[in-house]
Amino acid sequence: MDKQNVTSHDSLESVLPPPSKPKGRNSSIEILRLLAMLLIVFDHMVTTHHNAGVWGGWIYGQPLTVKRIAFESLSLGRVGVVIFFAISAWFLCERSGDLHDSLKRVWLLEREVLFWSVALLASQIVLAHPVSAGDVLRSLMPLCSGLWWYPSSYALFILLCPFLTDGLRKLGQNIHRNLCGLLLVWLVLRLIPWFSLDLSTSGNDVAGMLILYVLISYLRWYMEIPSRRSSWIMIIGGYAFLFVSQLAAALAANSASNAAEWGSYYRSGWQLPMVAIGLGIVFVALRHEFHSVIVNYCAGSALSIYLITCHPNLFTFLWTKIVDFTTFYNRPFSFFYAIGLSIAVMAACILADSVRRLIFRFTIDRHKGELFEKIWQCSIGKI
């Protein structure tokens, strides 16, 4: 070809390499979703068994050994919640969404939650578990009824998110920084046992999500990602605090119920050590990138792992009948056995969710969100 007849566009195409295919989601982040679920599953396995009416009291009634302290201090389900939410918050605060986008997100979330609420209700019937009219109603409206606390709280957060994001943007950096400082002081004060200025006794609500979002959005907008050194200080410091508090509670308590109450104080709600560990882990992952089809596929079932293993009417059955932690606690290497069993439970849930994803692929995901758009246009879109 004559060079004089080549256009500038042709010249660019001949020089530049062909566009690379998109790499997809960062598996360094996606694997955190699986880690979050592992922490939650492990925590529920250990803390489901009660003693004297105290949640998780069984483990606190065992002799004080390295094994017991290891199980107690590594039952970090709340860290899993922080990680799972922080990943979403990190990316949400960079998106300019509106009420339409939020409602569509909740719509898509509801499909998966509704599928498992109905499927697990059917499992209750098959297993001859008592099913009341209230159970049926809650299963047909899982987000509204709060069948699972996290999806319901997250759905409310998603609805509030565009307004919160817009408000925080308009506050500006200085006022946003002051607000973060106030919230950090509140988190520090909560380290004082039985601190009364609290937003929730259990932490199972949207308030903690809103607080965490304020902190994450400031860091995302105005700061650099903490260094690896700072991130590891957050992780190690938070865990060291938990380990010492667990040991102190075990030594000071005069009964299993007291040990359970004192030992679980810093592992419940949105406590600063849990937030520090969770955010530290997320910051470490944000500085790495790799891509794995297998990891990304498995991470796509993370929410389903939570829904299956945390269904309120099957929760106790799963963790006391099918997987009974107390039957192998005294075996050698029981800690590693518990981790392996947690991974096996997750694998079974991923396998089950593969069926759900296949069904969705050939049915409602063929025109994903199309029904929502029609409803929007026929109702709110005309207002």
ABEGO torsion letter per residue (X at the ends): XBAAABBAAAAAAAABBBBBBBAEBBAAAAAAAAAAAAAAAAAAAAAABBBGGBBGAAAAABBBBAAAAAAAAABBAAAAAAAAAAAAAAAAAABBBBAAAAAAAAAAAAAAAAAAAAAAAAAAAAAGBBBBAAAAAAAABAAAAGABAAAAAAAAAAAAAAAAAAAAAAAEAAAAAAAAAAAAAAAAAAABBGBABBABAAGBBAAAAAAAAAAAAAAAAABBBBBAAAAAAAAAAAAAAAAAAAAAAAAABABAAAAAAAAAAAABEBBAAAAAAAAAAAAAAAABBBBBAAAAAAAAAAAAAAAAAABAAAAAAAAAAABBAAAAAABBGAAAAAAAAAAAAAAAAAAAAAAAAAAAAABAAABBGAAAAAAAAABAAAX
